[in-house]
Amino acid sequence: MNIKFSGRMVFLILWDILATYLAYTLAAFGTRQAEDIFATTNFLFIFGISAIINLAVFFAFRLYNNLWEYASTSEILQLVYATAISTVGGGLIHFIADPTLRLPVRVYFIAWVLLLFFTGVARFAFRFYRRNKQIIDKRPPASSRRRTLIVGAGETGSLTINRMVEGDYAMQGLPIVAVDDDPNKQGHRIHGIKVVGTTDDILERVNRYQIEQIVIAIPSASVAERKRIYDICIQTDCHLFTLPNVRDLRIDELDDVRLREVDLTDLLSREEVVLSASKGGAYLTGKKVLITGGGGSIGSELARQIATVHPRQIIIFDIYENTSYELALEMRDRFGDLDFRVEIGSVRDKERLNTLFATYQPDVVFHAAAHKHVPLMEISPREAVINNVFGTLFAAQAAHNHHTQCFILISTDKAVNPTSVMGATKRLGEMIVQHFAQFSPTCFASVRFGNVLGSHGSVIPVFKRQIEEGGPITVTNPEVTRYFMTIPEASRLVVQAGSMAQGGEIFILEMGEQVRIDDLARKLIRLSGLRPDVDIRIEYTGLRPGEKLYEELLMDGETTAATKTEGILVSTGSAQAPEDLLAGLQKLEACLDKDASVIITCLAEQVPTYNPSNDQAFYGEA
């Protein structure tokens, strides 16, 4: 056997010899016969024999060839077996060779335990050294890491601190102190980081310890508690981060946990309604699903969520090809085996819709195609009527004529007692859906919700762009309020509504209290590390034509009833008489070649709750 002796091998050999003498010496001292052993035997010779046998067995097990920096369970077992065999072998030789060499059995057992410990320590020191060297090598210097305060000293906070101490790039920051409201944690340390107070002390601790970054690591806290903490944290100039609750993750997901910036979704003053897309979407399994306006914010998220319940086919129909194409690429990558189709066209084109329905024969239709920007529709009422009213009419007629099982219209809170053209056209769309529900075997229903955070044209992207440009942020009125929900939340509501619909309902999501847009703007400025009215000015431009100070979810005389699904209500409002609706639509169609004021007057005749704005139309920034 050709053995190449390296410096490491020589070190381990010498260490193992020393470890053998040390193990047997300590083992002998631990027995009642210790005095006899050291007085009457040649113990150095006895221990030397054991050392030679140990080396021979270790060579046989290739314990000097292993790269101990990468040692794992198999190497530990090798060491256990090798030390056990060498100890037993040494004892047998002692007993066979000469009675004077024999040691008590207890000595051999204790010596084996100690030998395993001593030899293991030396070998796994290499692994320990490598691991810490890697941490040190990859860890950014302390001067380049933000001084961090961790809010929460529970499981999530502990994971955060530990990963930061190790220099994990997914948890960048230099942990300085932590705060927690649990009095039992005050003054204690987590991975060397001291808990120095409660959440009420955040502002003072940020100043005292020159904190640059705050990580909110209490995802299991109530929404009211999180809101209170966020409101404290955004008063600082610190960068704010949070992360998911580690209790909700599998063990194999813990290594992928990473910080994310706190956004406005986190600052919503209510708990996000969690609807089960899988349970509520079971009716879509094996079905053909058509989504009009499928390239938009809601339509595309609908496609993503529906894809998870294994439909037979998803067809998106949209006039805008760019977002539709991007969605098609995404769906191909995420759901490679899904039959996903993209059709380009407009719901204004009745013949195109009929061809689409005849080709695919969809089982379920989600009608999301609409013009939605209030100020633009004020100056283009004809386009709003054609798209939102007659586009809905054509889609509903096609669904009825081609025996679609379910048709869900996506509406808006702006349809309630509308003051805008857009809101009035969406209300008329609801009335059309209720009309078809009275006689069609197809199940027709509507879903009504508020502003969607992050959707195309929503106020948040506008505010972010204005902040990037240095301001000012334009807010129409300091008192204007809106309901808000997230894109996934809105899409889940739509899917769930389809499973609950019997025909003619308007489903409404409970969205808590309305949020002041001015407060939203100020929080977004602070989340960007800036100061409102100092770094970024807020400018009030006045309400735009058709815009309300506040939105409503129910029309005058309309009431709601609870459903079996928590967080979803259903309107109990009655539908308009069929003959009145059809006559009104004919009159409205006849007005489309007239000027804007005539169209708006005619629209108001068809929507009794519509109160048109008398302001001169203009297009504002937000």
N, C-alpha and C positions, 0 to 999 in steps of 0.2 A: 504494500500500500504506500503510494507516494504522498507524503504529507508535507505541505508547505506551511511553515510556521510564520504566522504574521504576528505583529505586535499585539493584536487583540487576543490571539490564541495563547501566546505566552502569558499574557496577563491573566486569562481565565484559568490556565493550568496552575499557575502559582496561587491564584485565589482559591481554587478547589482544594489544593493541598492544605493551605492554611485553614480553609473552612472545615476540612475533615478533622484536623487536630483540634480545632476549636469546638466542633460539635461533640466529639467524643470526650474531650476534657470536661465540658460543661455537663454532659450527660452523666459522667462518672461522679462528678461532684454532687449530683442530685440524688445519689443513692446512699444507703446506709453503709455500704462496703467501700465508700470512697477512700477511706484511710488505708484499707487493705490493698486496694487496687494500686494506689500510688506508692505504697511501701514495699509490696512483695512482688510486683510484676514489672517487667520492662515495658512500661506503658508507651514510651516513645516508639519502640519497635512495633508494638501491637497497633498503635494508631497509624504508623507508617505503612504497615501491610494494608490496612483499610484504605489509606490514601492511594496506594498503587492500584488496588482493585477498582476504586472509584474512577481513576483516570482511564483504566482499561475499558470499563463499561461505558463511560462517557464518550470515548472514542468510537466504541462500537455503535452507540446510538447517534453518532455524528453531532453531538452537542457542541462541538467546537467549530462546526461548519455552518451552523445556522446564522442568519442575519437577525439578531435579536431585536433590532430596531422595528422589525415588522412581526414580532412574535404574536401568536394568538393561542387559542385553546389547545391546538395540536402540539405546540411546543411545550406548553405547561404539562400536558399529559406525558410527553417524552421525558421531561425532567422528573416527574413523579415515578414513572416506571424505572428509570435509570438509577435513581437514588435508592429505591426499594431493592432492586436486584443487587446493587453493589453492597448494600448494607447486609442483606441476607448472605451474599457470597462471602463477604469478609468474616461474618460470624461462623460460617461453616468451616472455613479454612482455619480459623482460630481453634475451633473445637477438634478438628481432625488432626492438625499439625502437632499441637502440644497442649496438654491440660493447663499448663501455666499461662497460656495465652488467652484462656477463656475469660469472658466478661459476663456479668449478669444479663439476662435477656432484656431486662428493663433498660439497661444502658443502650443496647442496640436500637430499641424502639425510639427512645428519646433522641439518640444521635441521628436517626433517620429523619425525624421531624426537623431538628435543627439544621441538618445538612441540606434538606430541601429548602428551608428558608434562606440560608446563607448563599447557596448557589443560585437560587431564584432571584435574590436581591441584586446580585452582580449582573445577571443577564438582563433583567428587566430594567436595570438602570440605563441600558442603552436605548431601550424603547422610550423611557421617560425623558432622557436627554434629547432624543430626536423630536418627540412631540413638542417639548417646550422650545426647542430651537426653531421648529417650524412656526410656532406661535409668535416667537420673538421676531423671526425673519419677515413674516408676512404682516405683522402688526404695524400699522402706521405709527410714526412717532407721536408721542403724547401731544406735542405742540401742534400737530396737524389735525387732531381730533377735537370735536366740540365738547366742552365741559357739559356733562349731562346730569340732569335730575330725573330719577325714575319715580313715577307716581304709581305706587302699588308694590307691596313687598310679599305678594303671594306667589303662586306657581309661575304665572306669566312674568312677573317682575324678576323673579329669581332666574328664569331662563334668559331674560334680557340682559341682566347684569353679567351672568356667567359668559354669555356669548360675546359681550363687549369686552370683558376682561381678556378673553382669548384672542381678541382682535378680529373677530368674524366680520367680513366685509358686508354681510347682510344686516349687521347690527352695529354700524359704525357709530362711534361716540366714546368718550372717556367718562365712565361712570364716576361721579363724585359723591353724591348722597342720594338717599331715597326718602320718600314720605309715605305714610300709611295711616289710616284712621283707626287701625286696631291698636288699642293701648298696650296689648301684650307684645307688640313688635317694636315699641319705642325703645331706642337705645341699643337694640341688637344689630348685628351685622349679617349681611348676606353676601357671601363670597368676598368678604373684606369691606363691603360698602355699608356704611352706617345708616340706620333709619333715624332721621334727625327731627321728625315732627309729623304733623298731620297735613291734610290737604289745605287746611286754612292757613298754613304757614308757607305756602308755595311762594308767594310774592317776596316775603322776607328772605327765604332761603335762596331764591334766585339772585337777589342782590348780595347777600352775604358771601355766597360761594362763587359768584361771577359765572353763573350758569348761562350757557349759550343754547342749550337744546333740552327740551322736555319730552320724555317718552311716557305716554299715558298707557300703563300696563294693567288696566283694570276692566277688561272688556266684559266681564260678567256683572258689572255694577248696573243698577237700574238706570233707565234713561234720564230720570230727574237728577240722579247723582252725577252721571257723566256730564250732563249739561252744566251743572254747577261748577264742576272741575274745569270744563272747557272754557267757561266764561271767566274763570280766574286766570287760566293759562294764557288766553289771548290778550290779557292786559299786559303781558310781558313782551319783550322784543325777541323772545326765543323762537327757534324753529320747533314746531310741534309735530310729534310722530305718535303713532299708535300701532297696535298689532293685534292679531286675532287671539281669542281665548284658547290657551294650550289644552284645556280640558276637552275642547271640541275636536281636537286633532288626533289622528292615529299616531302611534309611536314613530312610524316611518316617515311621517310628515313634519316632525319636529325640526329636523335639520334644514327644512326649506322655509321655516318661518322667517319672515323679514319685516323690517320696519316699513311703514308707509306713511306718507304725510297725512295729517288730519285734514279732511276736506269738509265742505259745507254739508255733505250728507251726514257726517258725524254730529253736526251742530243742529240738526233738526230737533225741534222741541217735542218730539213724540217717538215712541218705539215704532220701528218699521214693521208694518204688517207682513208677517211671513205666511204666505199661502203655499200650499203644496202643489207645485207644478206636476209632480209625478202622479199623485193621487187625483188631483183635480183634472189632470190632462189625460187620464186613462181612456176617456171616450175618443181620443184622437189616435190611439194605437191602431195601426193597420188602415188608417183612413187617408184620403186625399185631401190636403188642406191648401186652400188658396188664400194668400194674403195680399190684398190690394194696398198699394203704398208700402210694399214690402222692403224697399230700400231705405226707408226712413228710420228714425230712432226707435220708435215703438215697433214698427213692422219687422225690423231686423232682429230685435230682441225677442219678439214673438217666434221668429223662425228658429232662433237658437234654443229657446226653451221647449218648443214643440218637438224639435229634433231628438231630444232626450227621451221622449216617450214612444219612439219607433213608429212614426206614421208611415203609411205606404208611400206617400209622395208629398213634397212641399213645392208649391208653385208660388213665386212672388211675381206680382204684376205692378210695374212702376213706370212712370214717364221719364224718370231720371236714371240714365244708364250707369253713371259712374259709381254711385253707392251700391247699386244692384250688382255690378260686376265685382266690386270689392267683397260684398257679402258672399257671392258665389265662390270666390277663391277661399274665403275663410271657412265656409261650410264644407268645401271639398277637403280641406286640411283637417278639420276637426271631426267630420262625420263622413269619412270616405265612402262608406257603403250606402249612404242615403241617396235616394232618388230626388235630387234637388233641381228644379227647373226655374229659369228666369225668362219672363216674357215682358217685352217693352211695349208700352201703350198707355192710353189714358182712359180713365173711367168716364170721361166725357163722350167717348166714342162708343155709341150703343152697339153698332155692328161688331166692333172689335171685341167688346165684352161677350156678345153672344157667341162669336167664334171661339173665344177662349173657353167659355163654359162648355160648349159642344165638344171641344177637343179633349178637355181633361175631366169633365164630369166630377167636379169637386164635391166631397161630402160635407165639408165645413168651410165657411168663408169668414175671414176676419177683415172687415172693411175699414182700413186705416188711411186710405187715400183721402187727402183733404188739403185745401189751403187754410192755413191756421194763423198767419200773422195779422193781428188786429189792425195796425195802422195801414198796412198795404191793402187790405180788403176794404177799408173805408174809402180809398180812392179808386178801387177796382171792384165795385159791387157786382158787376156783370160776371166777372171771372169767378167770384166767390159763389154766386148762385149756380152757375153752370157746373162747377166742380163739386161743391159741397151738397147742393140740393139735387140737381139732375144726375150727377155722378152717382149719388146714393140711390136715386130712383132706378137708374139703369142697372146698377149692380143688384139691387133687390129684385127687380123684374127678372133678370137672368137667373138668379138663384131660384126663384119660384118656378120659372118655366123649365128649368133643367133638374128639378126635384132635389135640390140640395137639402141636406138634413138640417143644417143649422147655419144661421147668418147672424154675426155679431157686429154691430156698429160701434166704432170707437168715438165717443162723444167727449164733451168738455164741460166743466163747470160754467164756462162762459155762455153756454146755452140756456142757463137759468136766468130768467128775467133779463134778457140780453139788452145791452146798450150799444152793441157793435154789430156791424154787418156779419162779421165772422160768427159771432155768437148766435145771431138770428138764423143764419143758414144751417148751423149745426143743430139748433132746436128744430128746425123744419125737417132735418134729416132724421131726428128721433121720431117725429110725427109720422114720417113715411114708413119707418120700421114698424111702429105700432099699428099703422094701417094694414100692412101686409100680414101682421101677426093675427089679425081678426079672421082671416079666411084661408091663409096658405097652409098647406101641410108642412111646409118648411118652418122650423122654429126660428122666429125673429126676436132679437133682443138687443139692447144697447148697454154700453158701459160708460159711465160718466166719472171723470176724475179731474184733478186740478193740474197745476203746472208741474212739469216733469223736469227734475234737475238734470242738466247736462244734455237735454235733447237739442236738436238742431233749432237755432234761433231763440233758445231760452236765454234768460237774463244773465245767467252765470258766465257763459263764454264771452258775452259782451263785456261784463265787468272785468274779467281776466284780461281781455285785450286792452281795455282802457288802463288797467293797472300797469301792464307791460309798457304802455306808451307814456307812463308817468302821470296819467290823469288828465282832466278830472273824470270821476265816475259820474254819470248822469242818472239821476233818479227822478222820476216824474213828480212825486209828491212825498214828503217825509212821513205821511200817514198811510200811504197805500200798503195794503196787505194782500197776501196770496196764500192759498193752500199749496203745499209742495209734497211731492213723492218722488221716488227714484224710478229709473227706467225699468229695472227688473221687477220692482213692486207693481208698477202699472201693467206690465206685461203679464205677470202672474194673475192679476185681477181679471184681465181679459180672458185668459185661458180658463180660470175658475168659473167665470160667469157662463161660459159655454156649457159647462157641465151641470149648471144649476138651472139654466133657462128652460122655461115651459112655454114661453111665447108672450111677447108684449112688455116684458119687464125692462126697467132701467136700473141697472145695478150701480151702486155708489159705494166707494171705499170710505171708511171712517178715517179722516185725515187729521184729527186733532184740531189744535188751534191754528189760526192763520198766522203767518210770519210777516213781520214788517220788512219790506224790501230795503228800507234804509238800514235796519239792523243787519240784514244779510250782507249789504255792501260793506259796512264797517267791519264785520267779522272777516270777510274775505280779504280786506286790506290788511288786517292784523295777521291773518294766516300767511300772508305774503311777507311777513316780517317788517311791515311798514305801519305808519301811524296815520289814522284818518284825520283829515283837516290839517295835518302837518306835512306829511310826505305826499299824501294823495288827497286832493280836494274833492268834496262831493258837491255837485251842482244840481239844483232842483229846476227842472224844465217845465213843470206843469203837466197835468194829465193830458194824454193824447186823445184824439177823437175816438169815441166808442169805448174808452177805458173807464173802469170803475175804481173807486177807492178800495173796495173790498169785493170779493167774489162770494157767490152763494152756491149751495149744492141742491137746494130745493126751490121750486117755483112757488109763487103765491097759491095757496090752496092745495099744495102737494105735500103728502106725508110719506113716511118711510116705515117699513116693517123689517124686523130682524130676519136673518136667514140662518140656516144651520151652520154656516161658516162664519166664525168670529171675525169681525172687522169688515164684513160686507153687509150693506143694507140694500133693500130693494124699494124703489118708488112705487107708490100705490096710485099714482095719477092716472086718470082715464084718457083714452084715446079720442081723437077728434072724429066726428062723423065722417064716414068714407066719402060721401058725396060732396061734402064741404071741402075736404082736402083735395080731391081730384079737380074740382072746379077752381080752387085757389091755385093749384099748380099750373093749370091751363092759362089762367090770367097772368100768372108770374112769367110764364114762358113768352106770352105775347108782349110783355114789357121789355124783353131783353134787348130789343133794337132801339130802345128809348135812352135818354140820358140818365146819368147816375141818380139824380134826385127822384126821377119817376120810378126807377127800379127799387130804390130804398123805400119809397112810399108804398109800392105794391108789396114788398117783402113784409112791411109792418102790418099790412092788412091780413097777411096769411099767418103771421105769428102774433097773436094778441098780446103776449107779454113783452114784445119788443118795444123799447123806448129809444128811438134813434137819437144819436148825438147831433146837436145843432152846431157844433164847433166846426170851423174850417179844417178840412183834413190836411194832415201833414205827416211826414215820416220822421220820427225821432230816433235816438240812438238806443234807448232802453225803455 
